[in-house]
Amino acid sequence: MRRIIALGAAILFGSPFLSAQILKEFEKKVTEFTLPNGLHFIVVERHDAPVISFHTYVNAGSVDDPSGRTGIAHMFEHMAFKGTETIGTTNWSAESKALEAIEAAYDRLEAEQNKGPRADPAKMQALEAQVEMAIEHAQMYVVPNEYPRIIEENGGVGLNAGTSYDSTQYFYSLPSNRAELWFLLESQRFLHPVFREFYKERDVVQEENRMRVESSAQGKLLQDFIATAFSAHPYRNPPGGWPSDVANLRLADAKAFYEKYYAPANITIAIVGDINPADARRMAERYFSPLAKRPLPTARLTEEPPQPGPKRAEIDSPSQPLLVVGYKRPDEYSKDDPVFDIISEILSGGRTGLMYQSLVRDQKIALEAEAADTFPDGRYPNLFLFFIAPALGHSVEENQKALDDLLTNFQAQTVDAQTLARVKTKARAAVIRRLDSNSGLASLLAANYATYGDWRKLFTSLDDLDKVTAEDVQRVARQYFVAPSRTVSFTVAPRQPQARSAREAGGTQ
């Protein structure tokens, strides 16, 4: 439906009244329904190309990982690609028995490990060998990657998933004449999850952590920065889990997470493209109705206590110096949320952003200077983030002072009308660009419904941006960019051990 481009342009440059008119027009293309089990569907017709994008949004992420079991949300995401009782196996009956044998062997190993210092090393070694043998036996029945292969052989593109702090999302696109295949495959992997290759995937997740964090100066810096900024809230835990937790995850942990958080009422599915809504509903009822209705999980998380003062963390790294600064801010439900969006554009909107102009272009003390209005996620109070890569010969201290000076000036002066209008246009354009693609629109619709209870927030949020005033920008900057709520983290060159004194070396003074 090419009309969405015209609608987008009108939303971009039009008045709030015009936006309301366009929303009414867009609503005519949207069909919503909820199955008796609670699973909600949003369907948008776009018949300009024979393609459909599917987006499944699960309202559960790493913040929901149980204590001591961080990484389990991410692990289940991996399990969801392992197929079903009929896809990915040569003999499910035999494979299921082999999977049970793995768990029995692992139970015996854990029982011995739990003896602590009284554990028998020789017995431990033998039990570890039994676990490995059981895993190898179960692998005999696996058809590797059959689930994604079926999708790709039927023209599927963009097959992927992601676990963030607040959600887990699964998405891809198919030719419209393969729509029913999606309903079959997506329903079956949540109706009958098989958890095959769990321990193999656990090793994959551990390797991902080594590559993205342990072997990356930026990854290590951000992980330690978040753990410093948050002392209690689960945002302090990495989405992939802490290595020691991941190493001890069991299949039962993944099953428990699935049972609690993959309740149909905790899932939103958006479908955008060349599909008839009546057909979509018929197939949804046929394939997804068998999912049993379950209660929504309780949403009780440890609250972050008030920050008592500035925090600081140094991370040894031989790489180029990096600086991260974060200020505590409220969640995305706050009335000030759109103000933070505007501030981010003013400070970090490409080459017109104040950070680039001051630190990179004029002072030439930074190679890169960016801001993010929401970090690491938005459902709970989070951080407004600044990231700076100092230029050669310039220090993190120099850059931090320059950032402090920039923010002080920003708080002292109201933004001019021309700048405010420009950044509003850019912020709205970023949303409009995603509306143009089926996959982008499906993602936005599902996320807005799951987060706010209404996909229309996607459109009304654009009006919220228009309402932001220069006084709002100055007020929020003064209220939140303050030292007591600040966390600073940076890399430093590893310190060399000091030479031992002559006395310590055995010499004389």
Rosetta blueprint (number, residue, H / E / L):
1 M L
2 R L
3 R H
4 I H
5 I H
6 A H
7 L H
8 G H
9 A H
10 A H
11 I H
12 L H
13 F H
14 G L
15 S L
16 P H
17 F H
18 L H
19 S H
20 A H
21 Q H
22 I H
23 L H
24 K H
25 E H
26 F H
27 E H
28 K L
29 K L
30 V E
31 T E
32 E E
33 F E
34 T E
35 L L
36 P L
37 N L
38 G L
39 L L
40 H E
41 F E
42 I E
43 V E
44 V E
45 E E
46 R L
47 H L
48 D L
49 A L
50 P L
51 V E
52 I E
53 S E
54 F E
55 H E
56 T E
57 Y E
58 V E
59 N L
60 A L
61 G L
62 S H
63 V H
64 D H
65 D L
66 P L
67 S L
68 G L
69 R L
70 T L
71 G L
72 I H
73 A H
74 H H
75 M H
76 F H
77 E H
78 H H
79 M H
80 A L
81 F L
82 K L
83 G L
84 T L
85 E L
86 T L
87 I L
88 G L
89 T E
90 T L
91 N L
92 W H
93 S H
94 A H
95 E H
96 S H
97 K H
98 A H
99 L H
100 E H
101 A H
102 I H
103 E H
104 A H
105 A H
106 Y H
107 D H
108 R H
109 L H
110 E H
111 A H
112 E H
113 Q H
114 N L
115 K L
116 G H
117 P H
118 R H
119 A L
120 D L
121 P H
122 A H
123 K H
124 M H
125 Q H
126 A H
127 L H
128 E H
129 A H
130 Q H
131 V H
132 E H
133 M H
134 A H
135 I H
136 E H
137 H H
138 A H
139 Q H
140 M L
141 Y L
142 V E
143 V L
144 P L
145 N L
146 E H
147 Y H
148 P H
149 R H
150 I H
151 I H
152 E H
153 E H
154 N L
155 G L
156 G L
157 V E
158 G E
159 L E
160 N E
161 A E
162 G E
163 T E
164 S L
165 Y L
166 D L
167 S L
168 T E
169 Q E
170 Y E
171 F E
172 Y E
173 S E
174 L E
175 P E
176 S H
177 N H
178 R H
179 A H
180 E H
181 L H
182 W H
183 F H
184 L H
185 L H
186 E H
187 S H
188 Q H
189 R H
190 F H
191 L H
192 H L
193 P L
194 V L
195 F L
196 R L
197 E L
198 F H
199 Y H
200 K H
201 E H
202 R H
203 D H
204 V H
205 V H
206 Q H
207 E H
208 E H
209 N H
210 R H
211 M H
212 R H
213 V H
214 E H
215 S L
216 S L
217 A H
218 Q H
219 G H
220 K H
221 L H
222 L H
223 Q H
224 D H
225 F H
226 I H
227 A H
228 T H
229 A H
230 F L
231 S L
232 A L
233 H L
234 P H
235 Y H
236 R H
237 N L
238 P L
239 P L
240 G L
241 G L
242 W L
243 P H
244 S H
245 D H
246 V H
247 A L
248 N L
249 L L
250 R L
251 L H
252 A H
253 D H
254 A H
255 K H
256 A H
257 F H
258 Y H
259 E H
260 K H
261 Y H
262 Y L
263 A L
264 P H
265 A H
266 N H
267 I E
268 T E
269 I E
270 A E
271 I E
272 V E
273 G E
274 D L
275 I L
276 N L
277 P H
278 A H
279 D H
280 A H
281 R H
282 R H
283 M H
284 A H
285 E H
286 R H
287 Y H
288 F H
289 S L
290 P L
291 L L
292 A L
293 K L
294 R L
295 P L
296 L L
297 P L
298 T L
299 A L
300 R L
301 L L
302 T L
303 E L
304 E L
305 P L
306 P L
307 Q L
308 P L
309 G L
310 P L
311 K E
312 R E
313 A E
314 E E
315 I E
316 D E
317 S L
318 P L
319 S L
320 Q L
321 P L
322 L L
323 L E
324 V E
325 V E
326 G E
327 Y E
328 K E
329 R E
330 P L
331 D L
332 E L
333 Y L
334 S L
335 K L
336 D L
337 D H
338 P H
339 V H
340 F H
341 D H
342 I H
343 I H
344 S H
345 E H
346 I H
347 L H
348 S H
349 G L
350 G H
351 R H
352 T H
353 G L
354 L H
355 M H
356 Y H
357 Q H
358 S H
359 L H
360 V H
361 R H
362 D H
363 Q L
364 K L
365 I L
366 A E
367 L E
368 E E
369 A E
370 E E
371 A E
372 A E
373 D E
374 T E
375 F E
376 P L
377 D L
378 G L
379 R L
380 Y L
381 P L
382 N E
383 L E
384 F E
385 L E
386 F E
387 F E
388 I E
389 A E
390 P E
391 A L
392 L L
393 G L
394 H L
395 S L
396 V H
397 E H
398 E H
399 N H
400 Q H
401 K H
402 A H
403 L H
404 D H
405 D H
406 L H
407 L H
408 T H
409 N H
410 F H
411 Q H
412 A H
413 Q L
414 T L
415 V L
416 D L
417 A H
418 Q H
419 T H
420 L H
421 A H
422 R H
423 V H
424 K H
425 T H
426 K H
427 A H
428 R H
429 A H
430 A H
431 V H
432 I H
433 R H
434 R H
435 L H
436 D L
437 S L
438 N H
439 S H
440 G H
441 L H
442 A H
443 S H
444 L H
445 L H
446 A H
447 A H
448 N H
449 Y H
450 A H
451 T H
452 Y H
453 G L
454 D L
455 W L
456 R L
457 K H
458 L H
459 F H
460 T H
461 S H
462 L H
463 D H
464 D H
465 L H
466 D H
467 K L
468 V L
469 T L
470 A H
471 E H
472 D H
473 V H
474 Q H
475 R H
476 V H
477 A H
478 R H
479 Q H
480 Y H
481 F L
482 V L
483 A H
484 P H
485 S H
486 R E
487 T E
488 V E
489 S E
490 F E
491 T E
492 V E
493 A L
494 P L
495 R L
496 Q L
497 P L
498 Q L
499 A L
500 R L
501 S L
502 A L
503 R L
504 E L
505 A L
506 G L
507 G L
508 T L
509 Q L
